[in-house]
Amino acid sequence: MRNLLGSMAGMILTTVPCLAQAPNIADIPVAHINDLRQPFDLKANIYLPPAAAAKTPLVLYIHGKGGAYNDTRDQVVRRLLDALLPRGIAVARIDYRRSGRMPQMLFDTKAYLRFFRAHAAVYHIDPNRIGIWGVSRGGNLAALLAVTGDVKALEGDVGGNVGQSSLVDASVIESPLTDLFLSSDEKAASMFGDYLGTNESDSKSIVAAYRKHDTTSPWWRDVERIEQVNPINYVKKDSPPALIICGGLDPSNVVQNCTALFDRYIQKAAPASYYALSTGTHVRVGYDIEAASVNWLAGRLSSAPPPLFPDLKPIPR
């Protein structure tokens, strides 16, 4: 069922800002990479609940473009920490390369999943209860992580720990693009510069080849490279549960992208929910939706999660 939460009233997540205190463990080294010939360290900050269990569920938070794993300006993660830590759920803020290249950014985020599974005992993490929450560009990555945990071609070996799984147990996907070709020509081309390293003219040629379905075009290979990292192409019946959230006034074609991803989950009979705030904008989905999303994610990561498709009782006649 597609859910629409249009009110700003209701449960507010903010209480005491957790980011005023330091993470329990800061600057955890996960991998050292080469980002377009520039050295870059993938690090994480982890926040543990006050009374952590022997095996604590973990949520990986993926920031948007222009942010970082330790960016103090990020208000979404501030509210998530305030909401998730009291529920006994740990939060790790993770990072990815600045160049925007794909699928390399995805490989970066998978490195964190494998790392925390490989070191679960060190951080008292339950390796079987790991969720993700990504916003904007991090939402693009969260959408891909949600559906490619068992796709070997999109695994990579960043950070090692290649014997560990990169499957997630539940995903909150906020304000994402899920099929770049659903975006306007201008928006799509602007993303190709990051994803592929193409200039403006070449990016427009890639869009034109796709629109014409011109498989003889010299740009068709790049069309296929984009299709390889469009999350919508990987949804299948056994994809882990996902919650897609967005704002109705988002200027970045996000509503169309969110709707298309949710519809694909429905087509594949995969478990998904969709919340939209009609007056929301980019990464501004309102407190009601944030609260409902926290409840959903906490439920999915509990030791006894609710059934994905609860039995429905017939309506009395």
PyMOL commands that set and color helices and strands:
alter all, ss='L'
color gray80, all
select helices_A, chain A and resi 18-20+75-87+104-118+120-123+137-147+152-154+180-182+185-196+200-212+220-228+231-234+254-267+287-300
alter helices_A, ss='H'
color red, helices_A
select strands_A, chain A and resi 2-4+25-35+38-47+56-62+90-94+125-135+170-174+242-247+272-277
alter strands_A, ss='S'
color yellow, strands_A
deselect
rebuild
show_as cartoon
